[in-house]
Amino acid sequence: MNTAPQLITVEGIEGAGKSTAIDTIAGWLIRQGHRVVTTREPGGTALGEELRSMLLTHRAEGMAPDTEVLLMFAARAEHVARVIQPALAAGQWVVCDRFVDASIAYQGGGRGLGADRVEALAQWALADFMPTLTLWLDVPVEEGLRRAAGRSTPDRFESEKTRFFEAVRSSYAQLAKEQGDRIARIDAGVPLEEVTQAITTTLEARIARR
């Protein structure tokens, strides 16, 4: 397969299984003969990880939604400039846990800022740089939160109410409807073997045809 390096992102609410999906995607790409970099947002760089800590840590005074989205894009701009674009330029594929769609869903939908504002910020910060393929792991909110609750002490986002995650999930659904050429919905509420098979099938169809 002689395909130019691409950015593939994985999206979904807490408990959707993104880490396992990223391992599946990376393994598939490696078997095709590609070099692969896996990374995450917010994070991926030293500065990004500092900002991640700020964003995920509980704060007595809270955090304004505008502050939250600006910090997200500060980490993202650094990530793209220092990790993602250099990796692509070096011939490496990049698989990233969350990207712009997460901000549209979490800050645009969950925080109520609106998709248009977040998309305008993305255009300003990243121009037209977007993933080639995004896998949205769709899981019912109650199931996702049940899974996440068994992992560790909930962070600032994981502690949000069900209605917040319902708004996030609805935003992802709207994005998938509008951008089906880029975003593939994966039913993440089924057994793991079925999720893995769906991811592999999607990769075979979406990557091989480009």
N, C-alpha and C positions, 0 to 999 in steps of 0.2 A: 504494500500500500504506500504509494508515493504522495502523501498529503502534507501540505504545509502545516507547521505547528499552530495549534489553536488553544484558546482559553475555553475551558469547560467549567461551568459553575454548578454547584449543587445548592438548592434552596429548600426551605421547609421550616415549619415551626419546631419548637423544642420536642425532642422525642421522636422525630421523624426517621432517624437512622442515617443522618448525613455522613457520619464518620465511616460507617460500614460501606455506604455507597461510594465514597471517595476511594476506599481501598479496592472496591470492585472495578471502578473506572480505571484507576491507575494500573491495576493488574492487567486489564484488557488491553490498554494502550501499550504496555511493555511487551505483551505477547505479539503485538503487531510490529514490534521492532522500534518503538519510539522511546526516546528519553523523556522522563516525566518529573515534574516538580509539583508537589502538593503543598498547599498553603491555606491560610484561613483569614477571615475578616470578622470583626476588626482584629488586626494583628499582622503577622507576616514579616514585620520588621521590628527593630528594637524600639523605635518610636511608636509604631503601631501597637506593640504589646503594652507599652505604658498607657496609651490611650484606651486600650481594651480594658485594662484594670480600672481605669477611671470610669468607664462606661458601665461595667458590670458590677461594681462595688455598690452596696447599699449606702445611701447618704441620707442623713437625718433631714437635710434641707431639700432633698430631691434634686431633680435636674430639669430645667426647662426643655421642652421638645425641640426648640430651635437650637439650643446648645448641643443637645444630643445629636441631631442630624449633622451639625457642622463638625463635631468631633469625629463622627463616622466618616465623613468625606475627607477630613484632614488625614486620618489614618489610611483611607483608600488611595488618596493621591500619592502619598509616600510609598504605599505598597505597589502601585502600578509603576511608578518611576524607578523604584529600586529593585523590585523582584520580578513582577510579571512581564513587563516589556523587555527587560534584559534577557530573561529566560527564553521568551519567544524569539528574540533576535539571535540567540545562540542555538536555535534549533530544538529547543525543549518544549514539550507540551506542558500546559499548566492546568491543574485541577484545583479549584478553589472552593472552599467552604464559605458560601455567601458572597454576594457582590452587590451591585446597584439595586437589583430587584429586592433585596432584603430591606434596603432603606425605603423603597417605595411602599413595601408591605408593612414594615414595622413603624417607621416614622410617618409615612404618608397615610397609611391606613390605621394602624394601631394608635398612634398619637394624634391622628386627626389633622395632620398638616396638609394633606391632599397630595395626590400623585403629581400634579402639575408642578408644584413648588419643588418637590424632590427631583423631578426630571430636569427642571431648569438648572438646579444646582449641579446635577450630574453632567449636563452639557457644558456648564462653565468649568467644572473641575477636570473633566475627562474628555471633552470634545465628543467625538463619535466612537470612542473606544468602548466596546461592549463584547461580551462572550459570543463565540460562534454558536455554542449550544448550552442550554441550561436545563438541568433535570430538576423538576419540582417534585419533591417527595411529599405527596398529599396524604395526610393522616387526620382522622377526626380529632378535634381539639382535646376532648376528654381522654382519648387513648394516648395521644402524644404527651400530655401532662402526666398521665399515670406512669408512663415509661420514664420520663425525665425525673420524676420524684424519687425514683429508686437509685439514682446515680450519685448525687451529692447534695450538699446544702444549696438550695435554690439561690441563684444570683439575682440581680436587680430585675432582669427581664423575666426570668423564670417565675418570679414571685407575682407577676401581674395576674389579674383576674381573667376568668374564662372569656368574658366579653372582649377583652383586648385581643386575645388570640383568635377569636372568631373574626374580628375585623381584619387581622393580619391574614388569616386564611382566605377571606373573601377577596382581599387585594391580590393575593397570589392567583386566585382563580380568574380574576379580571385580566391580569397580565397574560396568563396563559391563553385566554380567549382572544386577546388582541394581538398577541405575538406568537401564535402557534408555530410559525416557521422556525422560531428560535427556542421556544420553551416547550419541553415535553413533560406532560404530567405522568408521574409514576405513582400508582396506588401503593402507598406504604403501609396500609392497614392490613395487608394480607401477610401470610407467613414469609419469613426471610428468603426462603428459596425462590418463591415467586417474585419477590422484589428484585432479587439478583438476576433472575431470568429476564424480567422486564427491562432492567437497565442494560443488560447485554444485548437484547434484541434492539433496543433503541439506538445504542451505539453502532451496531452493525448497519442499521438502516440510515442513520443520520450522518455518520462519519464516512462510511464507505461510498456514499453517493456524491460526496463533494469533490 
